[in-house]
Amino acid sequence: MAKLSEYVKTMPYLLALNQITQPESDSGTSTKTLETLANFLKQQQLNLVLPIACLGEKEEEYRLLTGLPIYEAAQAAGLKELWVFLVAMTPADASPLVEQVAVLSKLNETVLTPADYANFVAFLNARNSDLTSIRGIGEKTAEKIIRHRSYKDFADVQDKFGSKRVLNWGRAYKCL
């Protein structure tokens, strides 16, 4: 069996949407999420998250393996093309790759800089901050954050609320 690296193209490919075949069913993604993504795609004319495609049944035809909501949003946005990560394999041969991507993509999270940490702690300490604007912080958690103020640094927040939880809040804050 050949190495997977022999089949992976080393750059993204811009494919016409009509070259990409998709499953019969839709992604089940909420209309609101698809609208938000479609609006972003209309404005930017670019998708930074690359769905994975592989060889299709016919020449110049590619089968979508991941990223169906991105494809659907691109259609809704009226885009003619979509960037994909193209694997020169049949769908059956590419299945193990898709499973690995699902696991690895969880590790591809937003990186926080020292300034991000400081800004996040300042946001938590500020009396006029809308803490619930951060994904993962509801009313009850916001009340707990307020009760434990003030925080000296990011580690202090993690000590009080848990390492992983606070890291997710920090990443969500960076995206505001």
C-alpha positions as CSV (number, residue, x, y, z in Angstrom):
1,M,0.0,0.0,0.0
2,A,1.3,3.4,-0.9
3,K,1.9,6.1,1.6
4,L,-1.0,8.6,2.1
5,S,1.5,11.4,1.4
6,E,1.7,10.2,-2.2
7,Y,-2.0,11.0,-2.7
8,V,-2.3,14.3,-0.9
9,K,-1.9,17.3,-3.1
10,T,0.4,19.9,-1.5
11,M,-1.9,22.9,-2.0
12,P,-5.6,23.8,-1.9
13,Y,-7.5,23.5,-5.1
14,L,-10.2,25.9,-6.3
15,L,-13.0,23.7,-7.7
16,A,-16.2,24.8,-9.4
17,L,-19.2,23.9,-7.3
18,N,-20.6,22.0,-10.2
19,Q,-17.5,19.7,-10.2
20,I,-18.3,18.6,-6.6
21,T,-20.8,15.9,-5.9
22,Q,-22.4,15.8,-2.6
23,P,-24.4,13.3,-0.6
24,E,-28.1,13.0,-1.3
25,S,-29.1,14.4,2.2
26,D,-28.3,17.8,3.5
27,S,-26.0,18.5,6.5
28,G,-28.7,19.2,9.0
29,T,-27.0,22.5,9.9
30,S,-29.3,25.1,11.2
31,T,-30.6,27.7,8.8
32,K,-29.2,30.5,11.0
33,T,-25.7,29.0,10.9
34,L,-25.8,28.5,7.1
35,E,-27.1,32.1,6.6
36,T,-24.2,33.4,8.8
37,L,-21.7,31.4,6.8
38,A,-23.2,32.3,3.5
39,N,-23.0,36.0,4.4
40,F,-19.4,35.6,5.3
41,L,-18.6,33.8,2.1
42,K,-20.4,36.5,0.0
43,Q,-18.4,39.2,1.7
44,Q,-15.0,37.5,1.6
45,Q,-15.4,35.4,-1.5
46,L,-13.1,32.9,0.3
47,N,-13.4,29.9,2.6
48,L,-10.5,29.5,5.0
49,V,-11.7,26.1,6.3
50,L,-11.1,23.6,3.5
51,P,-13.5,20.8,2.9
52,I,-11.9,17.6,1.8
53,A,-12.7,16.2,-1.6
54,C,-11.4,13.1,-3.4
55,L,-11.6,11.7,-6.9
56,G,-15.1,11.2,-8.3
57,E,-16.5,8.7,-10.8
58,K,-15.8,10.8,-13.8
59,E,-12.9,12.9,-14.9
60,E,-13.0,16.5,-13.6
61,E,-15.5,15.4,-11.0
62,Y,-14.7,15.3,-7.3
63,R,-16.6,13.9,-4.3
64,L,-17.1,15.9,-1.2
65,L,-15.9,14.0,1.9
66,T,-16.1,16.7,4.6
67,G,-17.4,20.2,4.9
68,L,-21.0,19.8,3.6
69,P,-22.3,22.9,5.5
70,I,-19.5,24.9,3.9
71,Y,-20.5,23.6,0.4
72,E,-24.2,24.4,1.2
73,A,-23.4,27.9,2.3
74,A,-21.3,28.5,-0.8
75,Q,-24.3,27.5,-2.9
76,A,-26.5,29.8,-0.9
77,A,-24.0,32.6,-1.3
78,G,-24.1,32.1,-5.1
79,L,-20.4,31.3,-5.3
80,K,-19.2,29.5,-8.4
81,E,-16.0,28.0,-6.8
82,L,-14.9,26.6,-3.5
83,W,-11.4,26.0,-2.1
84,V,-10.9,22.3,-1.1
85,F,-8.2,20.1,0.1
86,L,-8.0,17.5,-2.6
87,V,-6.9,13.9,-2.0
88,A,-6.1,11.9,-5.1
89,M,-7.8,8.8,-3.8
90,T,-11.1,7.0,-4.3
91,P,-13.8,7.6,-1.7
92,A,-13.2,4.1,-0.2
93,D,-9.5,4.6,0.1
94,A,-9.9,8.1,1.6
95,S,-12.2,7.0,4.4
96,P,-9.4,6.5,6.9
97,L,-8.1,9.9,6.1
98,V,-11.5,11.5,6.9
99,E,-11.6,9.8,10.3
100,Q,-8.1,11.1,11.1
101,V,-9.0,14.6,10.0
102,A,-12.0,14.5,12.4
103,V,-9.7,13.7,15.3
104,L,-6.9,16.1,14.2
105,S,-9.2,19.1,13.5
106,K,-10.1,19.2,17.2
107,L,-6.5,20.0,17.8
108,N,-6.5,22.9,15.3
109,E,-7.8,25.5,17.7
110,T,-7.2,29.2,17.8
111,V,-3.8,30.1,19.3
112,L,-3.8,32.8,22.0
113,T,-1.0,35.2,22.4
114,P,0.2,36.8,25.7
115,A,-1.7,40.0,24.7
116,D,-4.9,37.9,24.1
117,Y,-4.6,36.5,27.6
118,A,-4.2,39.9,29.1
119,N,-7.1,41.4,27.1
120,F,-9.3,38.5,28.2
121,V,-8.5,39.0,31.9
122,A,-9.1,42.7,31.6
123,F,-12.4,42.0,29.9
124,L,-13.4,39.7,32.8
125,N,-12.4,42.3,35.4
126,A,-14.1,45.3,33.7
127,R,-17.4,46.1,35.4
128,N,-19.2,47.1,32.1
129,S,-18.2,43.9,30.2
130,D,-21.1,41.8,28.8
131,L,-19.7,38.5,29.9
132,T,-22.5,36.5,28.3
133,S,-21.3,37.7,24.9
134,I,-18.6,35.0,25.2
135,R,-19.7,31.6,23.9
136,G,-19.9,29.3,26.9
137,I,-20.7,31.9,29.5
138,G,-24.3,32.0,30.5
139,E,-26.0,34.2,33.2
140,K,-25.1,31.9,36.1
141,T,-21.5,31.6,35.1
142,A,-21.3,35.4,34.5
143,E,-22.5,35.9,38.1
144,K,-19.8,33.5,39.4
145,I,-17.2,35.4,37.4
146,I,-18.3,38.7,38.9
147,R,-18.3,37.2,42.4
148,H,-14.7,36.1,42.1
149,R,-13.3,39.3,40.7
150,S,-10.7,40.5,40.4
151,Y,-8.4,38.2,38.5
152,K,-4.6,38.9,38.5
153,D,-3.9,36.8,35.4
154,F,-5.2,34.0,33.1
155,A,-3.9,31.3,35.4
156,D,-5.9,32.8,38.3
157,V,-9.1,32.5,36.2
158,Q,-8.2,28.9,35.3
159,D,-7.6,28.0,38.9
160,K,-11.1,29.2,39.8
161,F,-13.0,27.8,36.8
162,G,-10.9,25.0,35.2
163,S,-8.2,25.1,32.7
164,K,-10.0,23.8,29.6
165,R,-13.2,25.7,30.2
166,V,-11.3,29.0,30.6
167,L,-9.1,28.3,27.5
168,N,-12.3,27.9,25.5
169,W,-13.7,31.1,26.8
170,G,-10.4,32.9,25.9
171,R,-10.6,31.5,22.3
172,A,-14.3,32.6,22.0
173,Y,-13.4,36.1,23.4
174,K,-10.6,36.4,20.7
175,C,-13.3,35.8,18.1
176,L,-15.6,38.6,19.3
